[in-house]
């Protein structure tokens, strides 16, 4: 299930390119595999590539307030603005910013040699309500960028990196994986029981070195498509620069709905399927109205662990080791009409 989920998006990327995709820039991550400084004595690495490269199994966990400085490639930082992007340990703090950057300041230095010395200029003060997020700040050709987290709390970073803004006329290559807990875990950061050893962005980068998309995890534990519509409006109000929305609802719509919103049995049980389909179509339409390119995920399998429901009886005849096939006729029809580029 988990590999299918990740691979589905990877294979959908080239399919999306043939649809009406906006002119998206090739992202340049100018802090990739560069030195990092942290003011916590136990974390003064001269090199901490796990914050901007490789997988997300390593999580920087430190009590705030904390200062972290990233060296950037000054020779290529020619955009008018730079983008600070962070990801946190996804599962523990779900969709809140409990372990994320809440109140912070961004400084830059043209002459620092180690992230400590030199002259520093305050570029931006920011506030955040999401576990994963990004913020644009002015570019003055810095050699180092410093982030001061001002809130007193435990910070759990799995990724911290600096991108160039897209040139004029192009959109930034920013993806949000919007979905339920399966999305949250499969695209998660560290301490996950799911098979996501490398992030989607890393897989794209490994296959196409000139591409390095920025990834925002919009997964929300236990959420269903009907409940996600209002939240999506708020997300796109706060992060209008998102270019691609990988939509992965359906799992919790099956598991936590009676009758299920996506049928797991014969179509005679489709009593509430229309609710799910209407919500999914609204999600796609919200994206299109905001100039965000939606890519629906077709998730063909669901697992019903016995401990979820004491009174649940699986009446589906076709079972294989606890994996129950979902009837996908409705979602396939929806995709053919509203997102035909996503059909494999």
DANOR-V278435 format. One record per residue. N is the residue number from 1. RES is the residue in one small letter. PSI is psi as a letter, one per 40 degrees, with the letter a starting at -180 (* if undefined). OMEGA is omega in radians with two decimals (NA if undefined). Layout:
n	res	psi	omega
N	RES	PSI	OMEGA
N	RES	PSI	OMEGA
//
This chain:
n	res	psi	omega
1	x	d	-3.03
2	x	d	3.11
3	x	d	3.10
4	x	d	-3.10
5	x	d	-3.12
6	x	d	-3.08
7	x	d	3.13
8	x	d	-3.12
9	x	d	-3.14
10	x	d	-3.13
11	x	d	3.11
12	x	d	-3.11
13	x	d	3.11
14	x	d	3.10
15	x	d	-3.12
16	x	d	-3.08
17	x	d	-3.11
18	x	e	3.08
19	x	a	-3.11
20	x	g	-3.10
21	x	h	3.07
22	x	i	-3.12
23	x	g	-3.04
24	x	h	-3.10
25	x	i	2.94
26	x	h	-3.05
27	x	i	3.02
28	x	h	3.06
29	x	h	-2.99
30	x	e	3.03
31	x	e	-3.03
32	x	h	3.07
33	x	f	3.11
34	x	i	3.11
35	x	i	-3.14
36	x	i	3.05
37	x	h	3.04
38	x	h	-3.08
39	x	e	3.03
40	x	h	-3.05
41	x	d	-3.12
42	x	e	-3.04
43	x	f	-3.13
44	x	g	3.10
45	x	i	2.96
46	x	d	3.11
47	x	h	3.09
48	x	g	-3.02
49	x	d	-3.10
50	x	e	3.09
51	x	e	-3.08
52	x	e	-3.12
53	x	i	3.11
54	x	a	-3.09
55	x	i	-3.10
56	x	f	3.13
57	x	d	3.13
58	x	h	-3.14
59	x	h	3.03
60	x	h	-3.12
61	x	h	-3.06
62	x	i	3.11
63	x	h	3.09
64	x	i	0.02
65	x	i	-3.07
66	x	i	3.08
67	x	h	3.09
68	x	h	3.13
69	x	h	3.14
70	x	h	3.00
71	x	h	3.14
72	x	i	3.14
73	x	g	-3.05
74	x	d	-3.10
75	x	d	-3.07
76	x	e	-3.07
77	x	g	-3.04
78	x	e	-3.13
79	x	i	3.12
80	x	d	3.14
81	x	i	2.99
82	x	i	-3.08
83	x	h	3.00
84	x	h	-3.12
85	x	h	3.08
86	x	i	3.03
87	x	i	3.14
88	x	i	3.10
89	x	h	-2.83
90	x	d	-2.90
91	x	d	-3.03
92	x	d	-3.08
93	x	e	3.06
94	x	b	-3.03
95	x	e	3.12
96	x	i	3.13
97	x	f	-3.07
98	x	d	-3.13
99	x	f	-3.05
100	x	a	3.04
101	x	h	-3.09
102	x	d	3.14
103	x	h	-2.97
104	x	i	3.02
105	x	i	3.10
106	x	h	3.10
107	x	i	3.03
108	x	i	3.11
109	x	h	3.10
110	x	e	-3.00
111	x	e	3.09
112	x	i	3.11
113	x	e	-3.04
114	x	e	-3.11
115	x	e	-3.12
116	x	d	-3.09
117	x	a	3.08
118	x	a	-3.14
119	x	h	-3.07
120	x	h	-3.12
121	x	h	3.08
122	x	h	-3.13
123	x	d	-3.00
124	x	i	2.90
125	x	h	-3.06
126	x	i	3.06
127	x	i	-3.02
128	x	i	3.08
129	x	e	-3.11
130	x	i	3.11
131	x	d	3.04
132	x	h	-3.11
133	x	a	3.08
134	x	i	3.13
135	x	h	3.10
136	x	i	3.05
137	x	i	-3.03
138	x	i	-3.14
139	x	h	3.05
140	x	f	-3.12
141	x	f	-3.07
142	x	i	2.95
143	x	d	3.10
144	x	i	3.02
145	x	h	-3.09
146	x	h	3.12
147	x	h	3.06
148	x	h	3.07
149	x	h	-2.97
150	x	d	3.13
151	x	i	3.07
152	x	h	-3.10
153	x	i	3.08
154	x	h	-3.14
155	x	h	3.14
156	x	g	-3.10
157	x	h	2.99
158	x	e	-3.12
159	x	h	3.07
160	x	h	-3.01
161	x	i	-3.13
162	x	h	3.10
163	x	i	2.93
164	x	i	3.00
165	x	i	3.10
166	x	i	3.08
167	x	i	-3.10
168	x	h	3.13
169	x	e	3.13
170	x	i	3.11
171	x	i	3.06
172	x	i	-3.10
173	x	g	-3.08
174	x	h	-3.14
175	x	i	2.89
176	x	h	3.00
177	x	h	-3.00
178	x	h	-3.09
179	x	a	-3.09
180	x	a	-3.04
181	x	d	3.07
182	x	d	3.08
183	x	d	-3.12
184	x	d	-3.09
185	x	d	-3.09
186	x	d	3.09
187	x	f	-2.99
188	x	i	-3.05
189	x	g	3.02
190	x	i	3.08
191	x	f	3.13
192	x	i	3.11
193	x	e	-3.10
194	x	i	-3.04
195	x	g	3.10
196	x	g	-3.04
197	x	d	3.08
198	x	i	-3.11
199	x	i	3.09
200	x	d	-3.14
201	x	d	3.12
202	x	d	-3.14
203	x	d	3.08
204	x	d	-3.13
205	x	d	-3.14
206	x	d	-3.13
207	x	d	-3.12
208	x	g	-2.98
209	x	d	-3.13
210	x	e	-3.13
211	x	h	3.08
212	x	g	-3.06
213	x	i	3.04
214	x	h	-3.02
215	x	h	3.05
216	x	h	3.11
217	x	h	3.12
218	x	e	3.12
219	x	i	-3.11
220	x	h	-3.05
221	x	h	3.05
222	x	e	-3.05
223	x	i	3.08
224	x	i	-3.06
225	x	d	-3.12
226	x	d	-3.10
227	x	e	-3.00
228	x	e	-3.02
229	x	d	-3.12
230	x	d	-3.14
231	x	d	3.13
232	x	d	3.10
233	x	d	-3.13
234	x	d	3.13
235	x	d	-3.10
236	x	d	2.97
237	x	d	-3.08
238	x	d	-3.08
239	x	g	-3.08
240	x	e	-3.10
241	x	e	3.12
242	x	h	-3.12
243	x	d	-3.08
244	x	h	3.10
245	x	h	3.09
246	x	h	-2.99
247	x	h	-3.02
248	x	f	3.08
249	x	i	3.13
250	x	d	-3.08
251	x	d	-3.12
252	x	d	3.06
253	x	d	3.10
254	x	d	-2.95
255	x	d	-2.98
256	x	f	-3.12
257	x	h	3.09
258	x	h	-0.07
259	x	i	-3.05
260	x	i	3.12
261	x	d	2.98
262	x	h	-2.97
263	x	h	3.05
264	x	e	-3.05
265	x	a	3.11
266	x	i	-3.12
267	x	e	3.11
268	x	e	-3.13
269	x	e	-3.04
270	x	f	-2.98
271	x	d	-3.04
272	x	e	-3.09
273	x	d	-3.11
274	x	d	3.10
275	x	d	3.12
276	x	d	-3.09
277	x	d	3.11
278	x	d	3.13
279	x	d	-3.12
280	x	d	3.10
281	x	d	3.12
282	x	d	3.08
283	x	d	3.13
284	x	d	-3.11
285	x	d	3.07
286	x	d	3.12
287	x	d	-3.10
288	x	d	-3.14
289	x	d	-3.14
290	x	e	-3.11
291	x	f	3.05
292	x	h	-3.05
293	x	h	-3.10
294	x	h	3.07
295	x	h	-3.12
296	x	i	3.10
297	x	h	3.08
298	x	h	-3.05
299	x	h	-2.97
300	x	e	-3.07
301	x	i	3.07
302	x	i	3.14
303	x	h	3.12
304	x	g	3.07
305	x	i	-3.06
306	x	d	-3.04
307	x	e	3.14
308	x	d	-3.08
309	x	h	3.13
310	x	d	-3.05
311	x	e	-3.09
312	x	h	3.08
313	x	h	3.13
314	x	h	-3.09
315	x	e	-3.10
316	x	h	-3.08
317	x	d	-3.03
318	x	g	3.14
319	x	i	3.05
320	x	h	3.10
321	x	f	3.08
322	x	e	3.13
323	x	h	-3.05
324	x	h	3.13
325	x	h	3.06
326	x	i	3.00
327	x	h	-3.01
328	x	e	-3.10
329	x	d	-3.07
330	x	d	-3.11
331	x	d	3.09
332	x	d	3.11
333	x	d	3.12
334	x	d	-3.10
335	x	d	-3.13
336	x	d	-3.10
337	x	d	-2.95
338	x	d	-3.14
339	x	g	-3.04
340	x	d	3.14
341	x	e	-3.06
342	x	e	3.13
343	x	h	3.13
344	x	*	NA
//
